[in-house]
């Protein structure tokens, strides 16, 4: 009978998978562990990391936190009333069976979308991953928990000060 896989070995398997991008099948062969076992280990360890690190890595975005983020952008970039820098990234995937064109994106490959928001210190404040490749960043954002949280918390606090618009004169010679 085979000995149990230690927590240290499980962590090594998971970190190797996450860091190298090798397949679970490759890890299975290299570690001489069943494919299903490798899959279960990676899922179990990732969930444990998420449950233990979620609060410290992604604190709840409440009114106070949104105002801290806006202050950071104002102080670091002279960009007032900014609640975060946002961008999306298509992550290439193999076409899931029976998915039709749901995962097919405008770049002509199959993908899922990662949408992320960062604060002025380049720290992630929100991540949404897994939307169909055909979805645009804006449609994902409109349906996200992030925008609902932002609208709920930031607008019930102080109202944003209006931007001062300065006259711009074009100098022609």
Secondary structure as UniProt FT lines:
FT   HELIX           7..20
FT   HELIX           24..31
FT   HELIX           35..57
FT   HELIX           63..77
FT   TURN            80..81
FT   STRAND          85..92
FT   TURN            97..98
FT   TURN            100..103
FT   TURN            106..107
FT   STRAND          110..118
FT   TURN            120..121
FT   STRAND          124..132
FT   TURN            133..134
FT   HELIX           137..142
FT   HELIX           145..154
FT   TURN            155..156
//
